[in-house]
Amino acid sequence: AAYNHMIKKVNTPYIAFTHADCVVDKNWLKILISSFEDGVVAVGGITKTPKDVNKLQILIGRELEERYHNFPRFVSRLPLMNLCVKTSVAKKISFNENLVVAQETDWGYKLTRIGKMLYNSRAIVWHYHRATLAGFLKQQYNYGKFVPQVYLNKENFGKIKGDHISLPTM
């Protein structure tokens, strides 16, 4: 609901998203905005793990970063922790307020039905992953609870096979 409210109120050419458990790199926003080209409605970058974290956070980060290194130039979605969207496009769609988690997955798919989403690995956000195993398992459990609502609908059903972020084996 907060995202939808903000999008209605904002009056800038672009909306940049990150999360409270992230630190953006020095030139993050400049890189994102300068990456827009014809047909691109959103640009996002890589999420890396800071050095001052525990072993679990390093392990989680290593697995995620491995996926990021294999992303194509154009992607079907990216996490909100590192994303910049044209405001005019963001105003055409809304976040699904019935989803407690995974709303960014659904929203990303909505964006790429309108235009292209570009991945630029030079736009870096440092993300502090869950610090405890209990916290990580709770997060994954909650994602699992809402996966059917995201993928078992006519708009996203084809994505259930996986994409560049969520592989079919997951």
C-alpha positions as CSV (number, residue, x, y, z in Angstrom):
1,A,0.0,0.0,0.0
2,A,2.9,2.4,0.8
3,Y,4.5,1.8,-2.7
4,N,1.1,2.4,-4.4
5,H,0.6,5.6,-2.4
6,M,4.1,6.9,-3.1
7,I,3.8,6.2,-6.8
8,K,0.6,8.3,-7.0
9,K,2.3,11.2,-5.2
10,V,5.7,11.3,-6.8
11,N,6.3,13.9,-9.5
12,T,9.8,13.1,-10.8
13,P,10.9,11.4,-14.1
14,Y,12.2,8.4,-12.2
15,I,11.5,6.5,-9.0
16,A,14.5,4.7,-7.5
17,F,14.0,1.9,-5.0
18,T,16.2,0.3,-2.4
19,H,15.7,-1.3,1.0
20,A,16.5,-0.4,4.6
21,D,19.0,-3.2,4.9
22,C,21.0,-2.0,1.9
23,V,23.7,0.6,1.3
24,V,23.9,2.0,-2.2
25,D,27.2,2.5,-4.0
26,K,28.5,6.0,-4.6
27,N,27.4,6.4,-8.2
28,W,24.4,4.0,-8.0
29,L,21.7,6.4,-9.0
30,K,23.7,8.1,-11.7
31,I,24.5,4.7,-13.3
32,L,20.9,3.6,-13.1
33,I,19.4,6.8,-14.7
34,S,22.1,7.0,-17.4
35,S,21.4,3.4,-18.5
36,F,17.9,4.2,-19.8
37,E,17.5,3.8,-23.6
38,D,14.6,3.5,-26.0
39,G,12.1,0.9,-24.9
40,V,13.5,0.5,-21.4
41,V,11.1,1.1,-18.6
42,A,13.3,0.1,-15.7
43,V,16.9,-0.4,-14.8
44,G,18.4,-2.4,-12.0
45,G,21.8,-3.6,-10.9
46,I,23.7,-6.1,-8.9
47,T,23.3,-6.8,-5.2
48,K,26.5,-7.6,-3.4
49,T,27.2,-8.7,0.2
50,P,29.2,-6.3,2.5
51,K,32.4,-7.5,4.0
52,D,31.4,-7.0,7.7
53,V,28.8,-9.8,7.9
54,N,28.7,-13.3,9.4
55,K,29.3,-16.6,7.6
56,L,25.6,-17.3,6.9
57,Q,25.2,-13.9,5.3
58,I,28.4,-14.6,3.2
59,L,26.9,-17.9,2.1
60,I,23.5,-16.5,1.2
61,G,25.3,-13.6,-0.7
62,R,27.6,-15.9,-2.6
63,E,24.7,-17.9,-4.0
64,L,22.8,-14.8,-5.0
65,E,25.8,-13.1,-6.5
66,E,26.5,-16.2,-8.6
67,R,23.0,-15.8,-10.1
68,Y,23.6,-12.1,-10.8
69,H,26.8,-12.8,-12.7
70,N,24.8,-14.9,-15.2
71,F,22.0,-12.4,-15.8
72,P,21.2,-11.4,-19.4
73,R,21.2,-7.7,-20.4
74,F,17.4,-7.6,-20.4
75,V,15.6,-9.4,-17.6
76,S,12.0,-10.2,-16.7
77,R,12.2,-8.7,-13.2
78,L,14.7,-7.4,-10.6
79,P,14.4,-6.9,-6.8
80,L,13.3,-3.5,-5.6
81,M,16.4,-3.2,-3.5
82,N,18.2,-2.0,-6.7
83,L,15.8,-0.7,-9.2
84,C,14.9,2.6,-11.0
85,V,11.7,2.9,-12.9
86,K,10.2,5.6,-15.2
87,T,7.5,7.2,-13.2
88,S,5.2,7.4,-16.1
89,V,5.3,3.6,-16.4
90,A,5.1,3.0,-12.7
91,K,1.8,5.0,-12.6
92,K,0.2,2.6,-15.1
93,I,0.4,-0.5,-12.8
94,S,0.1,-1.1,-9.1
95,F,1.6,-3.4,-6.4
96,N,-0.6,-6.3,-5.4
97,E,-1.5,-5.4,-1.8
98,N,-2.8,-8.9,-1.1
99,L,0.8,-10.2,-1.2
100,V,2.7,-9.9,2.0
101,V,5.9,-10.9,0.3
102,A,6.9,-11.4,-3.4
103,Q,4.9,-8.3,-4.5
104,E,8.1,-7.1,-6.2
105,T,8.2,-10.2,-8.3
106,D,4.6,-9.7,-9.5
107,W,5.3,-6.0,-10.1
108,G,8.4,-6.7,-12.0
109,Y,6.5,-9.0,-14.4
110,K,3.9,-6.2,-14.8
111,L,6.7,-3.7,-15.7
112,T,8.2,-6.0,-18.4
113,R,4.8,-6.5,-20.0
114,I,5.0,-2.7,-20.8
115,G,8.6,-2.5,-21.8
116,K,12.2,-3.8,-21.3
117,M,14.0,-4.0,-17.9
118,L,17.7,-3.6,-18.3
119,Y,20.3,-5.1,-16.0
120,N,23.5,-3.0,-15.4
121,S,26.1,-4.8,-13.1
122,R,27.8,-1.4,-12.5
123,A,24.9,-0.2,-10.4
124,I,25.8,-1.8,-7.0
125,V,23.8,-2.1,-3.8
126,W,25.3,-3.7,-0.8
127,H,22.7,-5.9,0.9
128,Y,22.7,-7.2,4.5
129,H,21.1,-10.6,4.2
130,R,19.4,-12.4,7.1
131,A,21.9,-12.8,10.0
132,T,20.4,-15.9,11.6
133,L,19.3,-19.3,10.2
134,A,15.9,-18.9,11.9
135,G,15.5,-15.5,10.2
136,F,16.5,-16.8,6.8
137,L,14.2,-19.9,7.1
138,K,11.3,-17.7,8.1
139,Q,11.9,-15.5,5.1
140,Q,12.0,-18.4,2.8
141,Y,8.9,-20.0,4.3
142,N,6.9,-16.7,3.8
143,Y,8.1,-16.6,0.1
144,G,6.9,-20.1,-0.3
145,K,3.5,-19.3,1.1
146,F,2.9,-16.6,-1.5
147,V,4.5,-18.2,-4.6
148,P,1.1,-19.7,-5.7
149,Q,-0.5,-16.3,-5.7
150,V,2.3,-14.9,-7.9
151,Y,2.7,-17.7,-10.3
152,L,-0.7,-19.5,-10.5
153,N,-2.5,-16.8,-12.3
154,K,-3.0,-16.2,-16.0
155,E,-0.6,-13.3,-16.2
156,N,2.4,-15.0,-14.6
157,F,1.7,-18.7,-15.1
158,G,4.4,-19.1,-17.8
159,K,7.0,-17.8,-15.3
160,I,6.5,-20.8,-13.0
161,K,9.1,-22.6,-15.1
162,G,11.7,-20.2,-13.7
163,D,13.5,-17.1,-14.9
164,H,17.0,-15.7,-14.6
165,I,16.6,-15.1,-10.8
166,S,14.5,-18.1,-9.7
167,L,15.7,-21.2,-11.5
168,P,13.3,-24.2,-12.1
169,T,15.3,-26.3,-9.7
170,M,14.5,-23.9,-6.8
